């Protein structure tokens, strides 16, 4: 498959924006400058970027606790996200939400929330709204392997299938639900198979291959738009950091969860390195070009952090602003 | 004249839904049993025929997902009404109602409001026992970001349903099957009853009885029982549990100096406790006797009719509380 250079460059830029932005939070977290719980997305960038590239700004995305990547890939503003993570008044949620509540309705990022599986049914409702209005919009819910333990996922799949709703269930299987390996959470069967009994088409893809993700996302969006939804996509991927914060949860450390060889294996399978290699081998982008993009994004990230740091905190007199509309 | 047209409480709700769905294509009704009178009485009659399956959506038994879908549709610009024919089953939907809908506007800095109506029907009595009888209004009233309304009359049933649908916030609309056959004149035109505004259902000088939903009728009965004893009770119908109309309550207690609160919820941490605390904080000097609460005991609903009689509060119980209040305290 031949992809236009601007699309490939967009994939590269978007993944790199997420990666550099995420990693830039490590130091402020360790310094206590960022205090809200941050669930970093480093390593999983191809999923958000590939799926969101198949959507338009009118389509709906609902995130979860680990949604910095979804927000950026859907087109949310990086300075507003950084300011939110610093809990400032200029943040996308005015400092009332923090890292786990990122929203940009103007580009279809409808919000994110850390109650596991809690936003799956909200995406179901956005898909229902699209079906009632017949406006051709598609809703995407991003959730992790941990959410497959929650009943509301199954209720939502059933109702979506029953009414053929334009919703894509995107499971980011990163093999761990907080500390718990997926093999201790469920019997050893492919996760995407859970959708089959509801009559929902589903598949498993390499979540570190942005092109594979994009293809799966595009096919799913097409199905949904033509009334053949819903679709369930499982993407195998991996987070470099631990469940929350910069800790990488290596065995033998105080969090003692993941074997170092496992992390190393996934580092070699890095979605950004893989795309870089693809671009280089096909002579689409050389090292000069990619490093120029990298520098440019590093400046963008620094500016976003700068904006956040310079921004004021919310005023205590406005504690109960936004309780009611 | 249209304002003399008599309508039952349940058909007043039905008329509100018909008129709001006709007025606004974003309004839709979803929930278990919307095409079954067995579930929702005649409150949904004619809606499916008129507005179609796309906007009158009967659902499988999946309270969590369906309620969440209503919330998500509201975020996407619709104005859903999601019905729970028995409030007891709403516990399955506490996540979308409380974690998501009630918090969404605040935790996202006012970026998206959630114009959804959570309609819960109290369906109790008839030896249905603990899981087919509960009223959760006190719990909902505790949650920031939720409004809670409980109409006691057909007029308010229509007007508050209209107001709830129009409100940009999540509103919990709670009715009671025991009220469904009550009739009174209801205007045919579309009107709203303001959320957050109580109503003086009966004026009186000796004691204030604050009540809501079905217990308003019982409170009025209590007031009638007390007339031969020379006691004139003022009955306040809260209509909205949250936000409470504090001024109407305080003005009345400042006049009467005595307060009895009748509430269909449990005693501990309930609406009656809240009203009592409000008056103690803001009108303490006016009180001539301690406030009295007439509530359900801290006990699950029983099955046996004998136990049910001991469980649910009536006009007699409210009248007895009034007599006690008048005997006690400084001015008694």
Contacts between the chains, C-beta under 8 A, distances in Angstrom:
chain1	res1	chain2	res2	distance
A	60	B	76	6.3
A	62	B	72	7.3
A	91	B	109	7.1
A	92	B	108	7.9
A	92	B	109	7.2
A	92	B	111	7.2
A	93	B	107	6.4
A	93	B	108	4.7
A	93	B	109	4.0
A	93	B	111	6.7
A	94	B	109	2.8
A	94	B	110	6.7
A	95	B	109	7.1
A	96	B	106	5.8
A	96	B	107	5.5
A	96	B	108	7.2
A	96	B	109	4.8
A	97	B	107	4.5
A	97	B	108	5.7
A	97	B	109	6.6
A	101	B	107	4.7
A	101	B	108	5.8
A	103	B	108	4.5
A	103	B	109	7.9
A	103	B	111	5.0
A	103	B	112	6.6
A	105	B	111	5.9
A	105	B	112	5.4
A	110	B	72	7.9
A	110	B	75	5.5
A	110	B	76	7.3
A	110	B	112	7.0
A	111	B	75	7.2
A	111	B	104	6.6
A	111	B	108	5.7
A	111	B	111	8.0
A	111	B	112	6.7
A	113	B	99	7.1
A	113	B	100	6.5
A	113	B	107	7.9
A	115	B	95	6.1
A	115	B	99	5.0
A	115	B	100	7.5
A	118	B	68	7.6
A	118	B	95	5.7
A	118	B	96	7.5
A	118	B	99	5.9
A	118	B	100	6.0
A	119	B	72	8.0
A	119	B	100	7.4
A	120	B	65	7.8
A	120	B	68	7.4
A	121	B	64	6.6
A	121	B	65	4.5
A	121	B	66	7.8
A	121	B	67	7.4
A	121	B	68	2.4
A	121	B	69	5.5
A	121	B	71	7.4
A	121	B	72	6.4
A	121	B	96	6.0
A	122	B	68	5.6
A	122	B	69	7.7
A	122	B	71	5.7
A	122	B	72	3.4
A	122	B	75	6.4
A	122	B	96	7.4
A	122	B	100	6.3
A	123	B	72	6.0
A	124	B	65	6.2
A	124	B	68	6.6
A	124	B	69	4.5
A	124	B	72	6.0
A	125	B	68	6.4
A	125	B	69	3.7
A	125	B	70	6.0
A	125	B	71	5.9
A	125	B	72	2.4
A	125	B	73	3.9
A	125	B	74	7.3
A	125	B	75	7.1
A	125	B	76	6.7
A	125	B	78	8.0
A	125	B	80	7.5
A	126	B	72	4.7
A	126	B	73	6.7
A	126	B	75	6.5
A	126	B	76	4.1
A	127	B	72	7.9
A	128	B	30	8.0
A	128	B	57	8.0
A	128	B	69	5.3
A	128	B	72	7.3
A	128	B	73	5.2
A	129	B	72	7.4
A	129	B	73	4.2
A	129	B	76	3.9
A	129	B	77	6.4
A	129	B	78	4.7
A	130	B	76	7.1
A	131	B	54	7.4
A	132	B	28	6.3
A	132	B	54	5.2
A	132	B	55	6.5
A	132	B	73	7.7
A	132	B	78	6.9
A	133	B	78	8.0
A	137	B	76	7.9
A	139	B	72	7.6
A	139	B	76	7.8
A	151	B	64	6.8
A	152	B	64	4.6
A	152	B	65	5.3
A	152	B	68	6.7
A	152	B	95	7.4
A	155	B	60	7.8
A	155	B	62	3.7
A	155	B	64	5.8
A	155	B	65	3.4
A	155	B	66	7.6
A	156	B	62	7.9
A	156	B	65	4.4
A	156	B	68	7.4
A	156	B	69	7.6
A	158	B	60	6.4
A	158	B	62	6.7
A	158	B	65	7.8
A	159	B	59	6.7
A	159	B	60	6.6
A	159	B	62	6.1
A	159	B	65	5.6
A	159	B	66	6.8
A	159	B	69	6.8
A	162	B	60	7.1
A	163	B	57	8.0
A	321	B	110	7.3
A	322	B	105	5.7
A	322	B	106	4.6
A	322	B	109	6.0
A	322	B	110	4.2
A	323	B	105	7.5
A	323	B	106	5.5
A	323	B	144	5.4
A	323	B	145	5.6
A	324	B	105	7.2
A	324	B	145	6.8
A	324	B	147	7.6
A	324	B	169	5.1
A	325	B	105	5.4
A	325	B	110	7.1
A	325	B	113	3.6
A	325	B	114	8.0
A	325	B	168	4.0
A	325	B	169	5.4
